[in-house]
Amino acid sequence: MTDGRQLGFDTLQIHAGAAPDPATGARQTPIYQTTAYVFRDADHAAALFNLQEVGYIYSRLTNPTVAALADRICALEGGAGAICCSSGHAAQIMALFPLMGPGLNIVASTRLYGGTITQFSQTIKRFGWSARFVDTEDAEAVKNAIDENTRAIFCESIANPGGYITDIPAMAAIADAAGIPLIVDNTSATPYLCNPIALGATLVVHSTTKYLTGNGTVTGGCVVDSGKFDWSASGKFPSLSQPEPAYHGLVFHEALGAMAYTFHSIAVGLRDLGMTMNPQGAHYTLMGIETLSLRMEKHVENARKVAEWLEQDPRVEAVTYAGLPSSPYYERVATICPKGAGALFTFAVKGGFDACVKLVDSLELFSHVANLGDARSLVIHSASTTHRQLTPEQLEAAGAAPDMVRVSIGIEDAEDLIADLDQALAKATA
Ligand SMILES: Cc1ncc(COP(=O)(O)O)c(C=O)c1O
């Protein structure tokens, strides 16, 4: 806008990254179902490949519909650049790719989503990378886990499944002191509830599959770079600070400054790993994101009502929702996610594992699925599903004990959700 106004979140979630289509005037962002883009001439092609001019070459790297989504998420997170990927898990690999190499490690929270713990404890080993898991409640342990080969700290803002809230400024201070980036998975909070970059994070990752799309239609992911990290301050990030052999010796940080990480992720990461988001998927997420703030308000309001009801029910042993004054993380909500503690939490049912399974089978409005962040309310018994690859110790640390059920509270009428839980708890504890 011409008067230099800082646009608000509700405006950005509709307008950022998109303008009427220059070719047709189409008001909504078209789905550019296109693979390649015609070069004006050989000089234009050379300028694009040399990263001297920004434009479209081939949709494995960039596509106009996907770029609109990346720009929108970037604006909502307050970043310098963003890269959309084929899934949240792809985004995590893409986030690490410019930083890592064989023999290098990350320090990761024990309270991450179970799939991420598996990705980090098993799969990344095949690249020669490794992860050291530490409870981020223990700042000393996080510091002590960092060594000269550590290249990032990785945590979630609001953790899946337990709704645990990470002290992001504390983690950012440790990362800063060690000269490494803090990466925050902001999937469960969304940029509406939490702004990791404003709290000191260097990189933010998302599974756009969840609240950003908001209707359970597509898988996708995104990496947002704050543009604030000095990649050349140490010799730790040679892909960005030294001639990159995978891109004819370009020194990304020198050539591209605050956009070095983003351009490396596109020009080398997407080019060679190919974890690209497709334009149709980007379109669904663009549609969803337009109503993000409205949905998150209702998700949070419903989650609070349901959590309060569950907490006073004698058939329920405990509720982990950080929005309840009884939560040890209640105070943290005000600084980390002031608009609310999200809509994802667990509760323990009296009767343990068997009662949990019966509860899940008895619910009628809640859908039993391995997903979260849908408009519909969802339920899962993490210990027997999403987290079943974890050891008993990992289950406990991740907040997915066998007597815990995870709920992702949707945007239906809270009274109907409570009635459904009431009848299912009656059956589960009969
Ligand atoms: C917090 C969190 N991060 C990342 C992922 C992975 O995302 P995706 O399923 O889109 O690969 C998930 C999936 O459940 C998640 O809950």
PDBQT file of the ligand as one rigid body, heavy atoms in Angstrom, charges set to zero:
ROOT
HETATM    1  C1  LIG A 501       3.756 -31.146  14.099  1.00  0.00    +0.000 C 
HETATM    2  C2  LIG A 501       3.916 -31.870  12.801  1.00  0.00    +0.000 A 
HETATM    3  N1  LIG A 501       4.979 -31.627  12.019  1.00  0.00    +0.000 NA
HETATM    4  C3  LIG A 501       5.149 -32.253  10.850  1.00  0.00    +0.000 A 
HETATM    5  C4  LIG A 501       4.258 -33.197  10.404  1.00  0.00    +0.000 A 
HETATM    6  C5  LIG A 501       4.505 -33.885   9.096  1.00  0.00    +0.000 C 
HETATM    7  O1  LIG A 501       3.667 -33.313   8.138  1.00  0.00    +0.000 OA
HETATM    8  P1  LIG A 501       3.165 -34.079   6.830  1.00  0.00    +0.000 P 
HETATM    9  O2  LIG A 501       2.230 -35.135   7.288  1.00  0.00    +0.000 OA
HETATM   10  O3  LIG A 501       2.506 -33.009   6.020  1.00  0.00    +0.000 OA
HETATM   11  O4  LIG A 501       4.389 -34.634   6.167  1.00  0.00    +0.000 OA
HETATM   12  C6  LIG A 501       3.135 -33.495  11.175  1.00  0.00    +0.000 A 
HETATM   13  C7  LIG A 501       2.175 -34.527  10.732  1.00  0.00    +0.000 C 
HETATM   14  O5  LIG A 501       1.310 -34.949  11.472  1.00  0.00    +0.000 OA
HETATM   15  C8  LIG A 501       2.955 -32.816  12.402  1.00  0.00    +0.000 A 
HETATM   16  O6  LIG A 501       1.913 -33.063  13.188  1.00  0.00    +0.000 OA
ENDROOT
TORSDOF 0
